Amino acid sequence: MMSMLVAMFTVHLRYGFSAINTIGLTKDGPVFGPPGYEVSLLYIAGLLVLVLGVPGPLSVDRWLARRKETWERSGGSPHAT
């Protein structure tokens, strides 16, 4: 996350808050410039969600825990082969 902050302030800040900077048009299509700092903000926000987020009712962790509880109540063992 620190590298994204450094990249945002040292490289991307000068290009502004724009995902698509069209700098030209060729016969093959548009030519895009470097991304602005919103890409770094998007990555930082995604990392924060992954780090700070807790498992909700629809998470894989919760589903696996319920499956294990159901299996154990039925007399089975989830580690049996």
PDB file with one MODEL, atoms N, CA, C and O in Angstrom:
MODEL        1
ATOM      1  N   MET A   1       0.828  -1.181   0.000  1.00  0.00           N
ATOM      2  CA  MET A   1       0.000   0.000   0.000  1.00  0.00           C
ATOM      3  C   MET A   1       0.879   1.255   0.000  1.00  0.00           C
ATOM      4  O   MET A   1       0.533   2.269  -0.605  1.00  0.00           O
ATOM      5  N   MET A   2       1.997   1.169   0.673  1.00  0.00           N
ATOM      6  CA  MET A   2       2.894   2.328   0.696  1.00  0.00           C
ATOM      7  C   MET A   2       3.441   2.620  -0.700  1.00  0.00           C
ATOM      8  O   MET A   2       3.613   3.781  -1.071  1.00  0.00           O
ATOM      9  N   SER A   3       3.714   1.574  -1.468  1.00  0.00           N
ATOM     10  CA  SER A   3       4.221   1.812  -2.821  1.00  0.00           C
ATOM     11  C   SER A   3       3.168   2.501  -3.689  1.00  0.00           C
ATOM     12  O   SER A   3       3.507   3.303  -4.560  1.00  0.00           O
ATOM     13  N   MET A   4       1.905   2.191  -3.456  1.00  0.00           N
ATOM     14  CA  MET A   4       0.846   2.862  -4.225  1.00  0.00           C
ATOM     15  C   MET A   4       0.750   4.330  -3.835  1.00  0.00           C
ATOM     16  O   MET A   4       0.519   5.177  -4.698  1.00  0.00           O
ATOM     17  N   LEU A   5       0.920   4.648  -2.561  1.00  0.00           N
ATOM     18  CA  LEU A   5       0.915   6.052  -2.136  1.00  0.00           C
ATOM     19  C   LEU A   5       2.088   6.807  -2.738  1.00  0.00           C
ATOM     20  O   LEU A   5       1.930   7.935  -3.205  1.00  0.00           O
ATOM     21  N   VAL A   6       3.256   6.194  -2.728  1.00  0.00           N
ATOM     22  CA  VAL A   6       4.438   6.839  -3.323  1.00  0.00           C
ATOM     23  C   VAL A   6       4.223   7.048  -4.814  1.00  0.00           C
ATOM     24  O   VAL A   6       4.513   8.123  -5.339  1.00  0.00           O
ATOM     25  N   ALA A   7       3.717   6.031  -5.499  1.00  0.00           N
ATOM     26  CA  ALA A   7       3.462   6.168  -6.939  1.00  0.00           C
ATOM     27  C   ALA A   7       2.430   7.252  -7.211  1.00  0.00           C
ATOM     28  O   ALA A   7       2.553   8.006  -8.176  1.00  0.00           O
ATOM     29  N   MET A   8       1.422   7.329  -6.367  1.00  0.00           N
ATOM     30  CA  MET A   8       0.373   8.326  -6.581  1.00  0.00           C
ATOM     31  C   MET A   8       0.936   9.742  -6.468  1.00  0.00           C
ATOM     32  O   MET A   8       0.634  10.602  -7.296  1.00  0.00           O
ATOM     33  N   PHE A   9       1.751   9.983  -5.444  1.00  0.00           N
ATOM     34  CA  PHE A   9       2.249  11.343  -5.229  1.00  0.00           C
ATOM     35  C   PHE A   9       3.445  11.696  -6.105  1.00  0.00           C
ATOM     36  O   PHE A   9       3.664  12.874  -6.385  1.00  0.00           O
ATOM     37  N   THR A  10       4.222  10.717  -6.543  1.00  0.00           N
ATOM     38  CA  THR A  10       5.418  11.047  -7.328  1.00  0.00           C
ATOM     39  C   THR A  10       5.203  10.934  -8.833  1.00  0.00           C
ATOM     40  O   THR A  10       5.864  11.632  -9.602  1.00  0.00           O
ATOM     41  N   VAL A  11       4.290  10.068  -9.266  1.00  0.00           N
ATOM     42  CA  VAL A  11       4.131   9.835 -10.702  1.00  0.00           C
ATOM     43  C   VAL A  11       2.753  10.262 -11.203  1.00  0.00           C
ATOM     44  O   VAL A  11       2.655  11.069 -12.128  1.00  0.00           O
ATOM     45  N   HIS A  12       1.709   9.737 -10.612  1.00  0.00           N
ATOM     46  CA  HIS A  12       0.367   9.884 -11.171  1.00  0.00           C
ATOM     47  C   HIS A  12      -0.308  11.216 -10.866  1.00  0.00           C
ATOM     48  O   HIS A  12      -1.227  11.607 -11.587  1.00  0.00           O
ATOM     49  N   LEU A  13       0.109  11.915  -9.839  1.00  0.00           N
ATOM     50  CA  LEU A  13      -0.562  13.148  -9.431  1.00  0.00           C
ATOM     51  C   LEU A  13      -0.554  14.209 -10.534  1.00  0.00           C
ATOM     52  O   LEU A  13      -1.519  14.959 -10.678  1.00  0.00           O
ATOM     53  N   ARG A  14       0.508  14.273 -11.297  1.00  0.00           N
ATOM     54  CA  ARG A  14       0.602  15.299 -12.352  1.00  0.00           C
ATOM     55  C   ARG A  14      -0.369  15.064 -13.511  1.00  0.00           C
ATOM     56  O   ARG A  14      -0.644  15.985 -14.281  1.00  0.00           O
ATOM     57  N   TYR A  15      -0.891  13.835 -13.642  1.00  0.00           N
ATOM     58  CA  TYR A  15      -1.824  13.536 -14.730  1.00  0.00           C
ATOM     59  C   TYR A  15      -3.276  13.754 -14.346  1.00  0.00           C
ATOM     60  O   TYR A  15      -4.167  13.598 -15.181  1.00  0.00           O
ATOM     61  N   GLY A  16      -3.527  14.112 -13.093  1.00  0.00           N
ATOM     62  CA  GLY A  16      -4.882  14.443 -12.657  1.00  0.00           C
ATOM     63  C   GLY A  16      -5.708  13.222 -12.309  1.00  0.00           C
ATOM     64  O   GLY A  16      -5.210  12.100 -12.217  1.00  0.00           O
ATOM     65  N   PHE A  17      -7.008  13.490 -12.115  1.00  0.00           N
ATOM     66  CA  PHE A  17      -7.952  12.441 -11.703  1.00  0.00           C
ATOM     67  C   PHE A  17      -8.755  12.014 -12.921  1.00  0.00           C
ATOM     68  O   PHE A  17      -9.920  12.383 -13.066  1.00  0.00           O
ATOM     69  N   SER A  18      -8.133  11.242 -13.785  1.00  0.00           N
ATOM     70  CA  SER A  18      -8.803  10.803 -14.994  1.00  0.00           C
ATOM     71  C   SER A  18      -8.328   9.413 -15.354  1.00  0.00           C
ATOM     72  O   SER A  18      -7.127   9.158 -15.441  1.00  0.00           O
ATOM     73  N   ALA A  19      -9.281   8.509 -15.563  1.00  0.00           N
ATOM     74  CA  ALA A  19      -8.929   7.129 -15.900  1.00  0.00           C
ATOM     75  C   ALA A  19      -8.477   7.013 -17.347  1.00  0.00           C
ATOM     76  O   ALA A  19      -7.631   6.179 -17.667  1.00  0.00           O
ATOM     77  N   ILE A  20      -9.029   7.835 -18.218  1.00  0.00           N
ATOM     78  CA  ILE A  20      -8.726   7.714 -19.641  1.00  0.00           C
ATOM     79  C   ILE A  20      -8.279   9.078 -20.165  1.00  0.00           C
ATOM     80  O   ILE A  20      -9.082  10.004 -20.279  1.00  0.00           O
ATOM     81  N   ASN A  21      -7.012   9.185 -20.477  1.00  0.00           N
ATOM     82  CA  ASN A  21      -6.469  10.399 -21.085  1.00  0.00           C
ATOM     83  C   ASN A  21      -6.146  10.091 -22.538  1.00  0.00           C
ATOM     84  O   ASN A  21      -5.142   9.440 -22.829  1.00  0.00           O
ATOM     85  N   THR A  22      -6.981  10.549 -23.440  1.00  0.00           N
ATOM     86  CA  THR A  22      -6.733  10.344 -24.855  1.00  0.00           C
ATOM     87  C   THR A  22      -5.770  11.418 -25.325  1.00  0.00           C
ATOM     88  O   THR A  22      -6.062  12.608 -25.216  1.00  0.00           O
ATOM     89  N   ILE A  23      -4.612  11.002 -25.851  1.00  0.00           N
ATOM     90  CA  ILE A  23      -3.628  11.991 -26.293  1.00  0.00           C
ATOM     91  C   ILE A  23      -3.519  12.062 -27.802  1.00  0.00           C
ATOM     92  O   ILE A  23      -2.806  12.914 -28.331  1.00  0.00           O
ATOM     93  N   GLY A  24      -4.205  11.194 -28.494  1.00  0.00           N
ATOM     94  CA  GLY A  24      -4.147  11.234 -29.945  1.00  0.00           C
ATOM     95  C   GLY A  24      -5.034  10.183 -30.572  1.00  0.00           C
ATOM     96  O   GLY A  24      -5.595   9.320 -29.897  1.00  0.00           O
ATOM     97  N   LEU A  25      -5.145  10.283 -31.893  1.00  0.00           N
ATOM     98  CA  LEU A  25      -5.956   9.327 -32.642  1.00  0.00           C
ATOM     99  C   LEU A  25      -5.177   8.921 -33.886  1.00  0.00           C
ATOM    100  O   LEU A  25      -4.762   9.765 -34.681  1.00  0.00           O
ATOM    101  N   THR A  26      -4.989   7.622 -34.039  1.00  0.00           N
ATOM    102  CA  THR A  26      -4.282   7.101 -35.202  1.00  0.00           C
ATOM    103  C   THR A  26      -5.240   6.259 -36.028  1.00  0.00           C
ATOM    104  O   THR A  26      -6.403   6.088 -35.663  1.00  0.00           O
ATOM    105  N   LYS A  27      -4.744   5.735 -37.143  1.00  0.00           N
ATOM    106  CA  LYS A  27      -5.600   4.886 -37.973  1.00  0.00           C
ATOM    107  C   LYS A  27      -5.984   3.601 -37.250  1.00  0.00           C
ATOM    108  O   LYS A  27      -6.995   2.982 -37.582  1.00  0.00           O
ATOM    109  N   ASP A  28      -5.178   3.191 -36.253  1.00  0.00           N
ATOM    110  CA  ASP A  28      -5.465   1.983 -35.469  1.00  0.00           C
ATOM    111  C   ASP A  28      -6.392   2.246 -34.297  1.00  0.00           C
ATOM    112  O   ASP A  28      -6.885   1.303 -33.678  1.00  0.00           O
ATOM    113  N   GLY A  29      -6.635   3.489 -33.985  1.00  0.00           N
ATOM    114  CA  GLY A  29      -7.524   3.820 -32.872  1.00  0.00           C
ATOM    115  C   GLY A  29      -6.909   4.871 -31.973  1.00  0.00           C
ATOM    116  O   GLY A  29      -5.879   5.456 -32.307  1.00  0.00           O
ATOM    117  N   PRO A  30      -7.538   5.114 -30.826  1.00  0.00           N
ATOM    118  CA  PRO A  30      -7.049   6.155 -29.926  1.00  0.00           C
ATOM    119  C   PRO A  30      -5.751   5.745 -29.233  1.00  0.00           C
ATOM    120  O   PRO A  30      -5.486   4.562 -29.021  1.00  0.00           O
ATOM    121  N   VAL A  31      -4.955   6.745 -28.889  1.00  0.00           N
ATOM    122  CA  VAL A  31      -3.716   6.551 -28.132  1.00  0.00           C
ATOM    123  C   VAL A  31      -3.969   7.126 -26.743  1.00  0.00           C
ATOM    124  O   VAL A  31      -4.334   8.293 -26.595  1.00  0.00           O
ATOM    125  N   PHE A  32      -3.771   6.293 -25.736  1.00  0.00           N
ATOM    126  CA  PHE A  32      -4.053   6.709 -24.372  1.00  0.00           C
ATOM    127  C   PHE A  32      -2.774   7.095 -23.656  1.00  0.00           C
ATOM    128  O   PHE A  32      -1.723   6.486 -23.856  1.00  0.00           O
ATOM    129  N   GLY A  33      -2.877   8.107 -22.825  1.00  0.00           N
ATOM    130  CA  GLY A  33      -1.757   8.555 -22.016  1.00  0.00           C
ATOM    131  C   GLY A  33      -1.699   7.782 -20.716  1.00  0.00           C
ATOM    132  O   GLY A  33      -2.477   6.851 -20.506  1.00  0.00           O
ATOM    133  N   PRO A  34      -0.780   8.162 -19.842  1.00  0.00           N
ATOM    134  CA  PRO A  34      -0.656   7.465 -18.559  1.00  0.00           C
ATOM    135  C   PRO A  34      -1.880   7.728 -17.681  1.00  0.00           C
ATOM    136  O   PRO A  34      -2.521   8.772 -17.799  1.00  0.00           O
ATOM    137  N   PRO A  35      -2.199   6.784 -16.807  1.00  0.00           N
ATOM    138  CA  PRO A  35      -3.374   6.959 -15.943  1.00  0.00           C
ATOM    139  C   PRO A  35      -3.121   8.008 -14.874  1.00  0.00           C
ATOM    140  O   PRO A  35      -1.980   8.281 -14.501  1.00  0.00           O
ATOM    141  N   GLY A  36      -4.192   8.580 -14.398  1.00  0.00           N
ATOM    142  CA  GLY A  36      -4.111   9.543 -13.302  1.00  0.00           C
ATOM    143  C   GLY A  36      -4.041   8.836 -11.961  1.00  0.00           C
ATOM    144  O   GLY A  36      -3.862   7.620 -11.889  1.00  0.00           O
ATOM    145  N   TYR A  37      -4.186   9.623 -10.893  1.00  0.00           N
ATOM    146  CA  TYR A  37      -4.017   9.054  -9.566  1.00  0.00           C
ATOM    147  C   TYR A  37      -5.228   8.272  -9.082  1.00  0.00           C
ATOM    148  O   TYR A  37      -5.168   7.662  -8.014  1.00  0.00           O
ATOM    149  N   GLU A  38      -6.328   8.268  -9.835  1.00  0.00           N
ATOM    150  CA  GLU A  38      -7.500   7.503  -9.394  1.00  0.00           C
ATOM    151  C   GLU A  38      -7.252   6.004  -9.431  1.00  0.00           C
ATOM    152  O   GLU A  38      -7.891   5.262  -8.685  1.00  0.00           O
ATOM    153  N   VAL A  39      -6.348   5.542 -10.272  1.00  0.00           N
ATOM    154  CA  VAL A  39      -6.016   4.110 -10.312  1.00  0.00           C
ATOM    155  C   VAL A  39      -5.340   3.709  -8.997  1.00  0.00           C
ATOM    156  O   VAL A  39      -5.644   2.658  -8.435  1.00  0.00           O
ATOM    157  N   SER A  40      -4.436   4.539  -8.518  1.00  0.00           N
ATOM    158  CA  SER A  40      -3.792   4.265  -7.231  1.00  0.00           C
ATOM    159  C   SER A  40      -4.811   4.288  -6.104  1.00  0.00           C
ATOM    160  O   SER A  40      -4.764   3.445  -5.208  1.00  0.00           O
ATOM    161  N   LEU A  41      -5.727   5.241  -6.139  1.00  0.00           N
ATOM    162  CA  LEU A  41      -6.769   5.300  -5.105  1.00  0.00           C
ATOM    163  C   LEU A  41      -7.659   4.064  -5.144  1.00  0.00           C
ATOM    164  O   LEU A  41      -8.075   3.559  -4.102  1.00  0.00           O
ATOM    165  N   LEU A  42      -7.945   3.587  -6.331  1.00  0.00           N
ATOM    166  CA  LEU A  42      -8.757   2.377  -6.465  1.00  0.00           C
ATOM    167  C   LEU A  42      -8.041   1.175  -5.859  1.00  0.00           C
ATOM    168  O   LEU A  42      -8.656   0.391  -5.136  1.00  0.00           O
ATOM    169  N   TYR A  43      -6.758   1.021  -6.142  1.00  0.00           N
ATOM    170  CA  TYR A  43      -5.990  -0.096  -5.584  1.00  0.00           C
ATOM    171  C   TYR A  43      -5.891   0.008  -4.063  1.00  0.00           C
ATOM    172  O   TYR A  43      -6.016  -0.995  -3.361  1.00  0.00           O
ATOM    173  N   ILE A  44      -5.667   1.220  -3.554  1.00  0.00           N
ATOM    174  CA  ILE A  44      -5.578   1.414  -2.106  1.00  0.00           C
ATOM    175  C   ILE A  44      -6.911   1.076  -1.446  1.00  0.00           C
ATOM    176  O   ILE A  44      -6.937   0.422  -0.404  1.00  0.00           O
ATOM    177  N   ALA A  45      -8.010   1.514  -2.043  1.00  0.00           N
ATOM    178  CA  ALA A  45      -9.331   1.210  -1.482  1.00  0.00           C
ATOM    179  C   ALA A  45      -9.585  -0.297  -1.487  1.00  0.00           C
ATOM    180  O   ALA A  45     -10.114  -0.836  -0.516  1.00  0.00           O
ATOM    181  N   GLY A  46      -9.217  -0.973  -2.562  1.00  0.00           N
ATOM    182  CA  GLY A  46      -9.387  -2.424  -2.617  1.00  0.00           C
ATOM    183  C   GLY A  46      -8.558  -3.141  -1.566  1.00  0.00           C
ATOM    184  O   GLY A  46      -9.033  -4.088  -0.939  1.00  0.00           O
ATOM    185  N   LEU A  47      -7.327  -2.700  -1.368  1.00  0.00           N
ATOM    186  CA  LEU A  47      -6.486  -3.308  -0.340  1.00  0.00           C
ATOM    187  C   LEU A  47      -7.046  -3.076   1.054  1.00  0.00           C
ATOM    188  O   LEU A  47      -7.014  -3.975   1.894  1.00  0.00           O
ATOM    189  N   LEU A  48      -7.560  -1.878   1.304  1.00  0.00           N
ATOM    190  CA  LEU A  48      -8.155  -1.596   2.615  1.00  0.00           C
ATOM    191  C   LEU A  48      -9.382  -2.464   2.870  1.00  0.00           C
ATOM    192  O   LEU A  48      -9.592  -2.934   3.988  1.00  0.00           O
ATOM    193  N   VAL A  49     -10.179  -2.674   1.850  1.00  0.00           N
ATOM    194  CA  VAL A  49     -11.347  -3.542   2.007  1.00  0.00           C
ATOM    195  C   VAL A  49     -10.913  -4.961   2.336  1.00  0.00           C
ATOM    196  O   VAL A  49     -11.507  -5.606   3.200  1.00  0.00           O
ATOM    197  N   LEU A  50      -9.892  -5.449   1.662  1.00  0.00           N
ATOM    198  CA  LEU A  50      -9.410  -6.802   1.935  1.00  0.00           C
ATOM    199  C   LEU A  50      -8.806  -6.932   3.329  1.00  0.00           C
ATOM    200  O   LEU A  50      -8.985  -7.953   3.993  1.00  0.00           O
ATOM    201  N   VAL A  51      -8.096  -5.905   3.769  1.00  0.00           N
ATOM    202  CA  VAL A  51      -7.432  -5.967   5.069  1.00  0.00           C
ATOM    203  C   VAL A  51      -8.413  -5.755   6.218  1.00  0.00           C
ATOM    204  O   VAL A  51      -8.367  -6.475   7.215  1.00  0.00           O
ATOM    205  N   LEU A  52      -9.295  -4.777   6.084  1.00  0.00           N
ATOM    206  CA  LEU A  52     -10.178  -4.412   7.183  1.00  0.00           C
ATOM    207  C   LEU A  52     -11.531  -5.108   7.149  1.00  0.00           C
ATOM    208  O   LEU A  52     -12.259  -5.100   8.141  1.00  0.00           O
ATOM    209  N   GLY A  53     -11.866  -5.702   6.025  1.00  0.00           N
ATOM    210  CA  GLY A  53     -13.169  -6.340   5.904  1.00  0.00           C
ATOM    211  C   GLY A  53     -13.276  -7.597   6.750  1.00  0.00           C
ATOM    212  O   GLY A  53     -12.310  -8.343   6.908  1.00  0.00           O
ATOM    213  N   VAL A  54     -14.444  -7.812   7.281  1.00  0.00           N
ATOM    214  CA  VAL A  54     -14.696  -9.028   8.057  1.00  0.00           C
ATOM    215  C   VAL A  54     -15.609  -9.931   7.248  1.00  0.00           C
ATOM    216  O   VAL A  54     -16.386  -9.445   6.425  1.00  0.00           O
ATOM    217  N   PRO A  55     -15.529 -11.233   7.467  1.00  0.00           N
ATOM    218  CA  PRO A  55     -16.389 -12.149   6.723  1.00  0.00           C
ATOM    219  C   PRO A  55     -17.861 -11.886   7.015  1.00  0.00           C
ATOM    220  O   PRO A  55     -18.261 -11.785   8.174  1.00  0.00           O
ATOM    221  N   GLY A  56     -18.645 -11.777   5.988  1.00  0.00           N
ATOM    222  CA  GLY A  56     -20.074 -11.554   6.128  1.00  0.00           C
ATOM    223  C   GLY A  56     -20.855 -12.842   5.983  1.00  0.00           C
ATOM    224  O   GLY A  56     -20.262 -13.917   5.897  1.00  0.00           O
ATOM    225  N   PRO A  57     -22.167 -12.756   5.953  1.00  0.00           N
ATOM    226  CA  PRO A  57     -23.001 -13.958   5.875  1.00  0.00           C
ATOM    227  C   PRO A  57     -22.860 -14.705   4.549  1.00  0.00           C
ATOM    228  O   PRO A  57     -23.189 -15.889   4.478  1.00  0.00           O
ATOM    229  N   LEU A  58     -22.382 -14.042   3.506  1.00  0.00           N
ATOM    230  CA  LEU A  58     -22.234 -14.693   2.217  1.00  0.00           C
ATOM    231  C   LEU A  58     -20.782 -15.046   1.895  1.00  0.00           C
ATOM    232  O   LEU A  58     -20.469 -15.396   0.757  1.00  0.00           O
ATOM    233  N   SER A  59     -19.898 -14.958   2.883  1.00  0.00           N
ATOM    234  CA  SER A  59     -18.483 -15.223   2.627  1.00  0.00           C
ATOM    235  C   SER A  59     -18.207 -16.715   2.531  1.00  0.00           C
ATOM    236  O   SER A  59     -18.981 -17.538   3.019  1.00  0.00           O
ATOM    237  N   VAL A  60     -17.101 -17.046   1.900  1.00  0.00           N
ATOM    238  CA  VAL A  60     -16.685 -18.438   1.769  1.00  0.00           C
ATOM    239  C   VAL A  60     -16.345 -19.005   3.149  1.00  0.00           C
ATOM    240  O   VAL A  60     -16.644 -20.166   3.431  1.00  0.00           O
ATOM    241  N   ASP A  61     -15.723 -18.197   4.006  1.00  0.00           N
ATOM    242  CA  ASP A  61     -15.392 -18.657   5.356  1.00  0.00           C
ATOM    243  C   ASP A  61     -16.638 -19.073   6.130  1.00  0.00           C
ATOM    244  O   ASP A  61     -16.651 -20.116   6.783  1.00  0.00           O
ATOM    245  N   ARG A  62     -17.663 -18.270   6.056  1.00  0.00           N
ATOM    246  CA  ARG A  62     -18.912 -18.586   6.762  1.00  0.00           C
ATOM    247  C   ARG A  62     -19.545 -19.844   6.175  1.00  0.00           C
ATOM    248  O   ARG A  62     -20.055 -20.684   6.915  1.00  0.00           O
ATOM    249  N   TRP A  63     -19.518 -19.977   4.851  1.00  0.00           N
ATOM    250  CA  TRP A  63     -20.095 -21.157   4.198  1.00  0.00           C
ATOM    251  C   TRP A  63     -19.354 -22.423   4.613  1.00  0.00           C
ATOM    252  O   TRP A  63     -19.977 -23.447   4.889  1.00  0.00           O
ATOM    253  N   LEU A  64     -18.015 -22.354   4.656  1.00  0.00           N
ATOM    254  CA  LEU A  64     -17.237 -23.516   5.067  1.00  0.00           C
ATOM    255  C   LEU A  64     -17.498 -23.877   6.531  1.00  0.00           C
ATOM    256  O   LEU A  64     -17.564 -25.057   6.877  1.00  0.00           O
ATOM    257  N   ALA A  65     -17.646 -22.872   7.385  1.00  0.00           N
ATOM    258  CA  ALA A  65     -17.927 -23.143   8.800  1.00  0.00           C
ATOM    259  C   ALA A  65     -19.287 -23.819   8.958  1.00  0.00           C
ATOM    260  O   ALA A  65     -19.414 -24.773   9.725  1.00  0.00           O
ATOM    261  N   ARG A  66     -20.304 -23.338   8.245  1.00  0.00           N
ATOM    262  CA  ARG A  66     -21.629 -23.971   8.320  1.00  0.00           C
ATOM    263  C   ARG A  66     -21.585 -25.388   7.779  1.00  0.00           C
ATOM    264  O   ARG A  66     -22.222 -26.286   8.330  1.00  0.00           O
ATOM    265  N   ARG A  67     -20.848 -25.592   6.718  1.00  0.00           N
ATOM    266  CA  ARG A  67     -20.736 -26.931   6.130  1.00  0.00           C
ATOM    267  C   ARG A  67     -20.067 -27.887   7.111  1.00  0.00           C
ATOM    268  O   ARG A  67     -20.491 -29.033   7.257  1.00  0.00           O
ATOM    269  N   LYS A  68     -19.019 -27.411   7.786  1.00  0.00           N
ATOM    270  CA  LYS A  68     -18.320 -28.240   8.766  1.00  0.00           C
ATOM    271  C   LYS A  68     -19.242 -28.580   9.936  1.00  0.00           C
ATOM    272  O   LYS A  68     -19.273 -29.724  10.389  1.00  0.00           O
ATOM    273  N   GLU A  69     -19.997 -27.586  10.429  1.00  0.00           N
ATOM    274  CA  GLU A  69     -20.929 -27.835  11.532  1.00  0.00           C
ATOM    275  C   GLU A  69     -21.986 -28.858  11.138  1.00  0.00           C
ATOM    276  O   GLU A  69     -22.300 -29.755  11.920  1.00  0.00           O
ATOM    277  N   THR A  70     -22.529 -28.735   9.951  1.00  0.00           N
ATOM    278  CA  THR A  70     -23.546 -29.680   9.483  1.00  0.00           C
ATOM    279  C   THR A  70     -22.959 -31.075   9.372  1.00  0.00           C
ATOM    280  O   THR A  70     -23.604 -32.050   9.758  1.00  0.00           O
ATOM    281  N   TRP A  71     -21.757 -31.183   8.857  1.00  0.00           N
ATOM    282  CA  TRP A  71     -21.104 -32.479   8.692  1.00  0.00           C
ATOM    283  C   TRP A  71     -20.853 -33.133  10.056  1.00  0.00           C
ATOM    284  O   TRP A  71     -21.081 -34.330  10.229  1.00  0.00           O
ATOM    285  N   GLU A  72     -20.385 -32.339  11.014  1.00  0.00           N
ATOM    286  CA  GLU A  72     -20.081 -32.884  12.346  1.00  0.00           C
ATOM    287  C   GLU A  72     -21.369 -33.298  13.074  1.00  0.00           C
ATOM    288  O   GLU A  72     -21.372 -34.301  13.788  1.00  0.00           O
ATOM    289  N   ARG A  73     -22.454 -32.546  12.905  1.00  0.00           N
ATOM    290  CA  ARG A  73     -23.733 -32.911  13.536  1.00  0.00           C
ATOM    291  C   ARG A  73     -24.302 -34.192  12.963  1.00  0.00           C
ATOM    292  O   ARG A  73     -25.009 -34.930  13.650  1.00  0.00           O
ATOM    293  N   SER A  74     -23.991 -34.457  11.703  1.00  0.00           N
ATOM    294  CA  SER A  74     -24.521 -35.671  11.075  1.00  0.00           C
ATOM    295  C   SER A  74     -23.675 -36.901  11.407  1.00  0.00           C
ATOM    296  O   SER A  74     -23.978 -37.998  10.939  1.00  0.00           O
ATOM    297  N   GLY A  75     -22.625 -36.735  12.203  1.00  0.00           N
ATOM    298  CA  GLY A  75     -21.821 -37.868  12.630  1.00  0.00           C
ATOM    299  C   GLY A  75     -20.584 -38.094  11.801  1.00  0.00           C
ATOM    300  O   GLY A  75     -19.813 -39.005  12.099  1.00  0.00           O
ATOM    301  N   GLY A  76     -20.368 -37.318  10.793  1.00  0.00           N
ATOM    302  CA  GLY A  76     -19.200 -37.471   9.941  1.00  0.00           C
ATOM    303  C   GLY A  76     -18.023 -36.671  10.457  1.00  0.00           C
ATOM    304  O   GLY A  76     -18.128 -35.959  11.456  1.00  0.00           O
ATOM    305  N   SER A  77     -16.953 -36.789   9.797  1.00  0.00           N
ATOM    306  CA  SER A  77     -15.762 -36.023  10.111  1.00  0.00           C
ATOM    307  C   SER A  77     -15.281 -35.363   8.840  1.00  0.00           C
ATOM    308  O   SER A  77     -15.089 -36.050   7.837  1.00  0.00           O
ATOM    309  N   PRO A  78     -15.080 -34.074   8.840  1.00  0.00           N
ATOM    310  CA  PRO A  78     -14.657 -33.403   7.607  1.00  0.00           C
ATOM    311  C   PRO A  78     -13.264 -33.796   7.164  1.00  0.00           C
ATOM    312  O   PRO A  78     -12.882 -33.533   6.024  1.00  0.00           O
ATOM    313  N   HIS A  79     -12.491 -34.424   8.050  1.00  0.00           N
ATOM    314  CA  HIS A  79     -11.116 -34.800   7.690  1.00  0.00           C
ATOM    315  C   HIS A  79     -10.991 -36.262   7.302  1.00  0.00           C
ATOM    316  O   HIS A  79      -9.891 -36.735   7.015  1.00  0.00           O
ATOM    317  N   ALA A  80     -12.092 -36.977   7.290  1.00  0.00           N
ATOM    318  CA  ALA A  80     -12.031 -38.394   6.914  1.00  0.00           C
ATOM    319  C   ALA A  80     -11.878 -38.535   5.416  1.00  0.00           C
ATOM    320  O   ALA A  80     -12.366 -37.702   4.652  1.00  0.00           O
ATOM    321  N   THR A  81     -11.200 -39.588   4.995  1.00  0.00           N
ATOM    322  CA  THR A  81     -11.002 -39.813   3.561  1.00  0.00           C
ATOM    323  C   THR A  81     -11.875 -40.935   3.074  1.00  0.00           C
ATOM    324  O   THR A  81     -11.846 -41.270   1.890  1.00  0.00           O
TER     325      THR A  81
ENDMDL
END
